[in-house]
Amino acid sequence: MLIPQLKTQRLILREWRAEDFDAYAEMCGDPEVMRYMGGKPLSRQEAWRNMAMIVGHWQLRGYGMWAVEESRSGEMIGRIGFWQPEGWPGFEIGWTLRRGYWGRGLATEGAKAVIDYGFRELHQPHIISLIFPENKASRRVAEKLGEKREGTTEVFAMEVVIYGIRREDWQIM
């Protein structure tokens, strides 16, 4: 499947490559990064399976998480995109960046491009984000994207806050 490439001022959202794995495994093995992503770091083997699952999501659904590359350095810095495995509460946008890239507005920048793609190209009426209540940084990103708190749900036996935005409320910023 051909994965479309999205570009922002500082990022390239692109297909996954085998050479992304070391950076991805480092990100997934970082306890601070994974604190709100299930609570525990992943081993290299678990990170490989996780990356393969993300690639497979594209094949099965026709959309998914992009690998995020910083334009200037060419570094793979994380993932941003859509997630909706079987039984998921909705069409979700998520973001995870390597810790060295936090606090620069990159998650917001990439997520804006992805949400715009979801509304314009995938014709989704509603996009959500599932965020652990303690994850203040991701809650701020959701709010900067125009998402509003819509309630709570349980994912993997843990309570998360649902943020969401409807197509008619979306304005590319």
N, C-alpha and C positions, 0 to 999 in steps of 0.2 A: 504494500500500500504506500502511496506517495503521501508523505506528511508535509503539509504546507509550511512554509517558513514565514515567520512574522518578524518584523524589525521595528525597534523603537530607537530612540536617540542613542541609548547606550547598550542595547541588548539585541541579540539574535536568538529567537526561539526556533529551534530546529529539530530535525530527527535525531534519534539516539544513535551513537556510534560505539563500537567496542572500545575505542580508546577513551571514552568517557568514564569507564568503569573505575579506575583508580580514584578519581576525584569524587565519584558518586559513593564509593565504598568509604572514603574518608568522611564525607558528609554524614552518611548513615551510621558510622561508627562513633560520631561525636555525641557524647551524652547531653550536651547543652542543646544541640540541634534536635535530638530525638526526644527531649523531655516532654514535648506535647504531641509527639507522633507515636504514641503507644507506650512511651515511658522508658524504653530501654534501647541502648545502641544495638545495631545489627552487626553480626559477624560479617566477614567478607562473603561467605557463602549465602547468608541471608540477604545481603545487599545485592548479590548477583540475581537471586530469585526475584527480589523486589523489582530490580531494573527490568528483568525479563517479563514480569507481570505488566509493567507499565507499557512496554513495547507491544505485548499481546493485546492490551486494552485497545490500542489503535486499530489493530487488525479486526477485533471482534465488534467494536462499537463505531469505528470510523472517526473517532476523536480520542483525545487523551491528554497526557502530560507531555509537554515539550521539554527537551533538554535546553537549558538556558546558558548561553555563552555571552560573556562580556565582550563587546565589540572591540574595544581597545586592546585588550590583552590576549583574546582568543581562548581564555580560560573557561572551562565548563564550571559554572558556579551554582547550579541547582536545577530545580524543576518547577514549572508553573504550567497549569493546564486543568483539564477537565477529568473528572473521576465519577463513574457511575457503575460500579459492579452490581451484580444481581442483588436485589433486596436493599439497595442504598436508599436513603430518604429523599433523594432528589438529584438533579443535575448540578454537581458541585464543581466549583473552581477552588483549587488549592495551590499553595506556594510553599516551597521549602528552599532556602538558600544556605550555602556553606557559611559558617559563622563569620569568616573574614569579610563577608559582603553584606552583613547586617547594618542597618542604620543609615543607608545611603539612598533610600527611596526606590531601590531596584525592584523589590517585590511589588510595590504599587505600580511602578512603570510597566512591568511585564504583565501584571494582572489586568491592567486597563486594556492592553492590546488583545489579551485573551478574551476578556468579557465582550469586547467589541466584536471579535470574531464569532463568538457564540451567539450573539444576537443577530448579526448581519448575515453570516454565512450558514450557521446551523439552525437559524430561525427558532431558537429556544425562547419560550415566553418568560421563563423564570430561572434564575441562577442563584444557587445558595453557596454558602461556606459554612462548614462545621468546625467550630473552634472551641477548644477547652476554655472554660471560664477564666482560668488563671493566665492564659496567654494574652497578655495585654498588648504586646506588639502586633500580633495578628488581628486582634480586635480593632486596633487603630488602622491597620491596612484596610480591613473590610469597610470601616467607616469612611475612609478617604475615597474608596471606590463607590460610595453612595449606598452601600448595603445597610439595611436596617435590621435590628434584632427582631426575629420572628417567633422565638420560642426556644424550646430545648428538645433534645431527643437523646437516645442512647445509642452509642456505637461501640461495639465490642465491650459491652457491659460497663461503659463509662459515659457519664453525662457530658454532652457538648451543647453549646449555644448555636442556634441556627441564625445566620445572617442571610439576607436575601435581597435581591433586586429584580424588578420586573422590566421587561423590554421597554415599556412605555415610560419608565422613569429614568432610563439610561441616557446619559449625555456624555459623549467622549470628552474627556477633560484635557 
